[in-house]
Amino acid sequence: MATDGPRIPEAAERDAQADRGVVERISPGDLVELATDVGPVPMIVGAVLLLAGGADADVGAELTQRIGGIARLRQRLVTPSWGLGRPYWVDDAAFDVDAHVSRVRCASPGDQAALLAAAVDAVTRPLPRSQPLWRAVVVTGLADAQVGVVVVLHHVLADGIGGLAVLARLVDGDGPVSSAPITSERTGVVRPGPRARDLLADSAADRLRMLRGALRAVVRVHRGRVELGRGGGRGAPRCSLNAPTGPRRRVATVEVDLDPVRAAGRRYGATVNDVLLVAVTGAMARVLRGRGEDVAELVVSVPVSARASTTSHDLGNRVGVMPVRAPVRGSVPERLTRVAEITRAQKTRARGASAALVGPVFRLLASAGLFRWFVDRQRLVNSFLTNMAGPTGPLAFAGARVLRVIPVTITAGNVGVAFAALSYAGRLTVTVIVDPDVVPEADDLAAALAGELRAVADA
């Protein structure tokens, strides 16, 4: 008898039915990212991979195969009825990986601005909630037959550590360049979503776990206060870099050798993150002085991950925040020493503990429809800095060497400029992200940042 398509093995059918009662909830941290997605630009993060010419296969086709092999990227988010708990992930029966991958050809070869513009467009376009929350863009027409691969995820999918786990699944391998392809894990089996009774039982079990962990939660709240700092209730200095942002974004990049930055930090008991805090606040202060404004310090919010690593099977968000009040006056050694002292005092053994304090407040504001109003008027921070330790050795994709990995994040609320840093194969790339209507000096800011990093290396 004829059939309409390949049959799913009976064992796979049984496994799919057995998984029906399994509920894959988003975490409280993921819920914050979802609830606070109310700005003029979506809560999307991404990365740009610049590939050398000479890929062994069509990059677009290879990308669709590999990215389709990550289970979470084949799932969509479902918001249940009231009383049935947090949103949850289900397999998307209509999933079509090709619908998420587009191609762009640059008109001017060698124009890096076109590659960055494609990345900005990818992160500023909302992702349909009815589909898996990601997109990818393959950019061709670059100099020397290079190819750009832009991969963006909604923040509810993954934090920075999770994004690195996705990257690890896409490339050929870590360490020496290899052309060995990754085998897809696609099974062809779509698991049915949970029933109402499954959601109800899971929600009740979740509440019971919260009650049992109440004592630990109290401890985390105390550690969260330490991570948030003891600023005595002082807000961030007022400056013109803080103004409500609109829908436009522009990025510029700065790239330096990692070793001199790391060595300079060690001389003053500072980490690479401390060095970056000194450099970005110094660059912001230069731009402000050019505007006729003089500040003694700036407050930069730094995400603090609760985990050192993860896999593509365990994404989501497990991160707190650490606002750092960094001085912008004095010599580079003085500023480095002071910032290192501040961050050491705020760090706790329970990394990311501040999420226990910040998360509920943000969700409450969002549920009341006040989050957008709050972030457009907040006076807690002047900027954001994300810093991730990426692969230490060279990577390859489809046999082509990955020349650069450029992180791309967004600014939100009244934060006109933010910074994202990623180390890769001995180089440190810092992306400057601005709303050009608030901070039109993106190139000046990038040049000032490069100068600050050189000053630190020479300190």
N, C-alpha and C positions, 0 to 999 in steps of 0.2 A: 504494500500500500504506500502511496506517495506521501511525503511529509512536506511541511512548509519550511523546514530548515533543520539544522543539526540538532539532534536530541541531547538534552543534558543528562549525564549519567545519573542513574537512580541514587547512587550514594551522595552525589552532589545535591540532588533534590532533597534528600533526607537531612543533609547538613544544613541546607538553607531553611528548612522548616524548623529544625532544632534551634536555629539562631533567632527565630521569630520573637521569642520572649526577651532577647537581649536588647537593652536600651543603651545606646551610646550617647549619653548626655554631654552637652558642652559644660565646661567647668565654670565655677564662679568667676574666674579670671576672664574666660571667653565671654561670659555674659556681660561683663563690663565693656569689652570691646564692641559687642553688638549693640548694647544700650546707648553707648556714647557716639554711635555713628550718626550724628545729626548735623554735621557741618556742611559747608558748601562743597567740600571735597570728601570723598569716602575714606573710611579707615582701611586703607590698602597699603601694603608694603611690597617691595620687590627688589630685584637685582638684575643687573645687566651683565651678561657674559660676552666678552669680545673674543671671537675665535680667529685664529690665524687662518690664512687661506690654505686650501688643500684638504678639506673635509672628505672623508672616504665615502660619505653617503649624503643624500639630500637631508639637510639639517632639519627642515620642517617635518619631513616624514619620520626621521629618527626621534625628534622631540615628541611627536604625538604618540609614538610607541612607548617611550620611556615614561612620559608623564602620566599616561593612561595606566601604567602599572602601579601607581600609588593609590591605595584604596581610598584614602580620604578625599582625593581629588575626583573620585567617581561618585561622591555622595553629595546630597543636598540637605539643607537645614530645614527642619520642620518645627513650627511653633505650636505646641499642643493647646488644648482648651484650658481655661483657668482651672487651677487645682490639680493639674496633671504634671506639674514640675517644669523644669527648665527645658528649652528647646533641645532637640536631639537630631542626630544624623541618620539618614536612611540612604540605601543604595538608590541611585537615580535610574529608573527603568528606561528613561529616554536619553541616557547619557550618550553624547556624541563628541568624542575628543576633538574632532576636526572643527566643531563649532566654536571651540575655545582658542584655537590657534589661527592667527592671521599673519599676513606677510606684507612688508613695506619695503619699497625700493627707494633708496636715496637718489635724488637728482644730481647731487654734487658729490662725487667720490672724495673720500678723505675728510668729509665734513663731520667731525665728531658732534657738532651741535645738533645735527639731524638725528643722530643716534640718541642723544640725550632727550631731544624733543619727543621722539617716539616713546621713550621711557616715561616722560612726564604725562603724555597723553594716556598711556596705559594705566597709570596710577590715579589719574584724576577722573576717569570715566567710571561711573557706578557699575557694580556687578549685579546682574539680575538675581534676586533672592530665590527665584524658582529653580535655579540651576546651581551646579557646583561652583563655588565662589573663587574662581581663579581665571586668569587668561594668560596667554603667551603671544609674543610678537617676534617674528623672525625678520631682521633688518638686513637687507642686502644692498649692493651697490656701493660698498665702502672701499676705501683704498686697499690695494694689494689683495683684492678678493677676500678681504676679511668679512665676517658675518657677525652681526649682533643678535643675541638671544635675550629677550626681555621676558622675565617670568614674574608675575605679580599675584599675590594672594590677599584675600580679605584678612584683616588682622584676627578675626574670630577663628581662622584656621590655624594660625601659628604665630608664636612670638619669634624673636630673632634666632634663638637656638633651634626652634622648629624649622625655620626657613633654611638654616644651614643643613639640617637633616634632609630636607627636600633636595637641596643642591647636591648632596652626597649621592642621592639616588639617581640623579640625572646624568652626572658625569661618568666618564669611562672608569675612572679610578683615582685614588689618592696616591700621592707619591710620584714615582716615575710615570711619564706619559705612556699611556697604553691605549690601543685601539679596540680592546676587547669590549664587545657590546654587553649591555645589561639585558638579562632575560626578563621579559614581562611576566607579571604575576596575574594577569587577567584570566579569570576562570570562566566567564560567560554566564555565571550564576548571579542572579539578582535576588538578594535576600528580601523577603517580605518585611514590611515595617511592623513595629510592635502594636499590639492591640491596646485598647483603653485600659483593660485590666492589668496589662503588663506595665503600662505607664503609671497607673495608680499604685501598684505594689512597689515599683522602683522608687517612686516619690516618697512613699512612707518609709522605705528603708533608708533613703537619703536623709530624711529628717532625723531618724533614729541615730544615724552615724554622727550627725551634727551635735545631738545632745550628748552622746558619749564623748565627743571631742571638745566639749565646752571648756574644760580645764586647760587643755592645750591651746585653745583659742585665746584664753586670757593671757597666757604667756606670750603668744605671738603678738598680741596687741601691744604689750609692753615693749617687745623688741621692735615692733613696727614704729613706735614713737621714737626710738633711738635712730632707726634708719631714716626717718623723716627729718631728723635733726632737731636741735634745741635752739631755734632762732629767736626765742623770746617773743614770739608773736609778730616779729617784724616781717613785713612784706618785701617783695622784690623792689629794687629801685625803679622808679618811674622813668621811662625813656620812650622815645619815638619808635623804637623797634617793636613795641607792644601796641598794636592797634588791631581791631577786628579784621580778619582776613576774608578774602573773597574766593572765587572759584579758580583763579589763575595761579599757576606755579611755574617756577623756573629753577633749574639746577646748574651748578658749576662744580667742578671737581679739582681737588688738589692731591697729588701723589708724591710720596717721599719714600726713601728707604726706611725700613722699620728699625734696623739695628741701632742707628744713631739716636733715634727717639727713645728706644728702650734703654740704651746706655745712659743717656742724659737723665732720664727719670731715676735710674738706680743710684746715680751719684748723690741724689737728694732724697733718697728713701721714697720715691714716687713710682707709681705704676704708669703704664702707657695711658690708661684712662685719665690719670691725674695730669699727665702732660697735655693730653687733648683738652682737658678743662681749662688749663692755663692758656693754651693756644687759641681756642675758640672765643674765650672771654676777652683775650687781648685783641683779637681781630674785631670783635663787636665794639670794643671800646674805641678802636681807631676810627671806625665808621661813625660812631657817635660824636667823636671829637670833630670829625669833618662836618658834622651837622651843627656844631657849636654847642654840644652837650658834653658835660663832664660828670662821670660817675666814679665812685670809689670802688664799687664791687658790682657784680652781676650774679644772679642766681640761675643756675642751669640744672634742669631735672635730668637725672640719669636713670635709665631702667636697670633694675637689679634682678637677674634671673635666679630662680630658686633651684636651678639645676645646671650642671656644667655641660651636659650633652643629652641628646635624645635620639630617637630614630623616627623614620617616616611613619611608623605604626603608632607613635605616641606624640602627636603634635599638640596643638592647643597652647594656652597661655598660662605660664606659672612665673609671674614677674611682679615685682614691686617697684617703687620709685624712690630715688634718693636725691632730693634737691640739695645742691651744693652751692654755698655762698662763696664765690671765688673773688679775691681781691684783684684789681686791675692796675693798681699803682705799686711801684716798687720794682726792684730788679727781678729778672727771671728766676734766679736762685731763691730769692725771698718768696716769690709767688708760688713756686713749685713746692718749697718746704711747707708753706702754710696750707696749700690745698691738700698735700699729703696728710698733714695732721688732721684736717677737717674730715677727710674721707675715712681715715682710720677710726676716728671717734664714732662715725655714724654706721660703720659696718658692724654687723652682728653675725653670730654663728648661723642664725636662721635667715639666710639670704632671701630677700623678697618678702619679708614679714610685713612690710608696710601695706601690702595688698589687703590685709585683714582690716585695715583702717580706711584706706582710700576707696576700695571697691564698693562697700555698702553705701558710702556717701554719694559716689558717682551714680550708682544705680537708683538711689532715692531721687536725686536731682533729675535723672532721665525720666523716671516714671512720672514725675510731677511736671514734665515738660519744661524744666528750667535749666537743663544742662547747657544748651546752646547759649542762653542768656548768661550763665555763670562763666563759661570759658571765654566769652567775648569781653568779659569785664574783670577777669581774675587778675590779682596782683601778687601771685605766689611765686611765679617763675618768669624769667625773661626769655628762656630758650630751652630747647631739648637737645640732648646729645646721646646718640646710640653708638656703642662701640662693641664690635664683635671680633673675636679671634677666629679668623678663617683658616682654610687649609694651609699648612706650612710648606707643602711641596706643590709642584706644578700639576695642573689637571688637564684633561683633554675631553673633548666631546666629539663623537663620531670621527675619531682619529685626528682631529684638529686641536692644536694646543690652545688652551684658554689663556689669553694674554692678560686680560684684566677682569676683575669682578668688581662692579660698581654698585654699592648699596643705594637704594632709593626709598625714602620714607616720605611722610607728609608733615606739614605744619597744621596746627589746629587752633581754633579760638582766636585769641589776640596775640599769638606768637608768630611774628612775621618772619623769623628765620630759625631753622633747625639744622642740625648736623648729624650725619650718619657716617661712621668710620668702619672699615673692614680691612683686616690684614690678609694678604694672600701672597704666598711664595716669596716672602722677604720684603714685600712692598706694602705700604699703608695708604689706602685711598680714603679720602674724606670728601663726602658729598655735601655741598652747601645747598639747602633747599629754602627758597624764599617765595613769598607772595610779592611779585614785582610791583604791585601797587602800593605796598607798604615799605618794601626794601628794594628799590630799583638798582641799588649798588651791588648786585650779585658778583660781578667781576671784581670790583674793588674789594669786596669782602673776601673773595677767594684769594686775591693777591695778598691781602693783609694776613690771612691765615697761613699762607705759604711762608711769609716773612716771619711770623711768630714761631712756626715750627723750625725754621732755620735758626732763629735766635735761641730756641731751647736746645737744639743740637749743639750749638756753639757755646752754650753756657759753661 
